[in-house]
Amino acid sequence: KSIGGSGLPKRRMSREWQAVLKKLEAGDENSLKLAVIEADKVLDNILKKSNYPGENMGERLKHITSAQIANINDVWEAHKARNSVVHDPDFRLTRSQAEAAIKIYQRALENLEAL
C-alpha cells in the first residue's frame, strides 16, 4: 500500500522536522538524543496515520517492505539506536551517530512523501 496520497499536511510535518534539525544543530548530547527520539516519533506518527498495524513503531516497521521504504533496514538500525537512547541511561550518542540516524529518518520520510 502506498502512503503518498494520505493527505497529511506537509507544512506541519516540515515544522516538526525543523525542530528535529534545530536540536541536531545544537549539538550537545541531550539535544542530539532528543533529535533522534523526535525523528523516530515523526516517522511513527506518519505510519500510524497511514494505518500500519501495530502497538508501537517496532511492530509497525515489521509490516513495511523495501518497496514502501527503500531504506527500511537502515530505519531498523536508527530505531534500535533510538531505543538505546531511551532505555539505556549509560548509552553515549555521538554526533555522527545522531546525524546518520536523522539522515535515515529523513530519507524514509521523503520516501513516504511526508517531507
N, C-alpha and C positions, 0 to 999 in steps of 0.2 A: 504493500500500500504506500501511496505517496503522501508526502506532507505538504508539498508545495502549495496546494490550494486550501490550506487550513484557515486562511483569512485572519491570521493573527496580526495584530497591529505592529508593524515593523518599527515604528518610531519608538514605542515603549521598550521594545527589545533593545534597540540600539542605546537607549538611555541606560538601561540596566548594564549593557555591555560596556558603556563608557565608564561606569562606576567600577567595573572589574579592572579595566585598563588603568584607571587612576590609582587603584590600590597597587597594581603591579609596578607602576611608575614610582610610587612612594618608596618601594624597595626594601623597607625594613622587614624582618622576618614575619612579624604579625600581619602586616599588610599583604605580604606575599601569600601567607596561608589563607587569609580571608579572600583574596583574589581567586585562589583555586577552589575554595568552598563555594563561592558565589557563582563562578563559571559553571561548576557542576550543577548548581541549583537552576541556573538559566536553562541549561540543556534539559534537565529533568522536567522543568515546567513545560517546555515545548513537547516533550514526549508524552507527558500527562494530557496536555490539551489535544494531542493527536491520537488520543485513546489507545496508547500502547498499554497492554495489561501489565499488572504487577503492583506489589505493595510498595516497592522502592525502586530507586534507579537501577540497582543491580538486576532485579527481576525484569525491569523493562528492557534493559540492554540485551537480555537473552533473546528477545523477540526481534532483534534487529540484525539484518544481514548486511554484507558489504555492498549490496545493490542499493540499500537505503542510505547507509552512511559509509562512504568509501573507506574511511579510516577507523572503522569500528574497533579493530584490535588495539589501535592507539588509544581510543576512548576508554577502553577497559583499563589500560595502564594508567591513564590520567585519573580515572575513577579510583583505582587502587591507591594512588598517591594521595588523593583527597581523603580516602578512608584512613590512611596512616596519619594524616594531619589531624583528623577529627578524633581518632581513637587512641593514638599513642602520644602521650604528653612529652615524651622524650624525642619524638621524631623531629629531625632537623631538615627543614626545607631550604634548599639553596635557590638562589636567584635563577640559575639556569634550569633547574627542575621546574620551578614555577613558570618560567617563560615557555618551556616546552609544553607543559600541561595546558596553558592558556592557548597556545597556538593550536593544539589538538582540538580543544573545545571549539575554538573559533572556526576551524575547518569543518567540524561536524555541523555547526550551526549554519555555515554557509551552504553546506551540502543539503541541509533541510530547508534552505531558502529562508532562514529565520533572521539572517543578518544581511 
